[in-house]
């Protein structure tokens, strides 16, 4: 399960819990706390109707609310995680041949922008390290060519029949 789905489920779960608390509080207020002599008579007469209405409110109120929460949560998580997707796609394009490419910063100053900054700094250090390795290899091969050429010339001279 991807992070978007997990966050959406958490979002819907929290909204469902909030709805249950609201409906529980409504039930408590309507039927438990306000039982006075006037309301007791009213409840006896309309108790079943009130319970049916509360059930209808719960059914017709919670199902659309959960649907809106699910769609809204999916939309919000998609929008919130789109910078992560763009960052991932940009990072996947980087390889040894284009270490000088940097990830685009959003400029928002949030955690992802900071992560992008750190990643770009790491890429700079890697690029510098690889260029130093290439430079060392180039210098080492150049330094080794001169003695090897001298030794090869000396061996060729000794191996020749007139030498």
Secondary structure, DSSP 8 states (H G I E B T S, - for coil): --HHHHHHHHHHHHHHHHHHHHHHHHHIIIIIIT--HHHHHHHHHHHHHHHHHHHHHHHHHHHHHHHHHHHHHHHHHHHHHHHHHHHHHHHHT--GGGTT------SS-SHHHHHHHHHHHHHHHHHHHHHHHHHHHHHHHHHHHHHHHHHHHHHHHHHSTT-
